[in-house]
């Protein structure tokens, strides 16, 4: 099945306009409602990894399935400041994380993951998040990065950045592979969050023996309101 890429510019249910700037960054790559989830198996967020889920900024976690169209959300208390005059990276504990199903056709599915800065300070976010999907069978599906170039962005308190997970839409008529959660690690971080999977099932195969899953770089959401 032909796999098309979608930019992070896909419609986000809770953000009026998601116009993403290209991202560049390091590698760092989540579990239910503030529970502990196993480290994302793909890579760390930043320039490596992939993940899933519903929850908050815990070092590990689990999740369970949630219907398409609903956002799975996780929050964590913000800490730290920029007392040395430098803008530090966005820490998992400073970010409110949610996942929303933005699928618009019957060919390619899109889940958008949003990081909102709630740490009370400016922070830098760049690169690829770490993402793993957890199936109802207990299997973990790693997600590859697409070919887009990442670039850094500074988030003021209350501003957001986001990335898309693209996957083949299950139009086979069968039950497909049910995803229960996604484990997400912000770029350049090691602590992950587990979110409920907000979309539908994946096809068992795409005709080439494997389901193609990709993520885009994390990009600042243009015009995201601060505060």
PyMOL commands that set and color helices and strands:
alter all, ss='L'
color gray80, all
select helices_A, chain A and resi 92-94
alter helices_A, ss='H'
color red, helices_A
select strands_A, chain A and resi 27-28+45-46+72-74+95-101+108-117+123-125+130-135+140-142+144-145+153-155+160-168+179-185+192-196+213-215+219-220
alter strands_A, ss='S'
color yellow, strands_A
deselect
rebuild
show_as cartoon
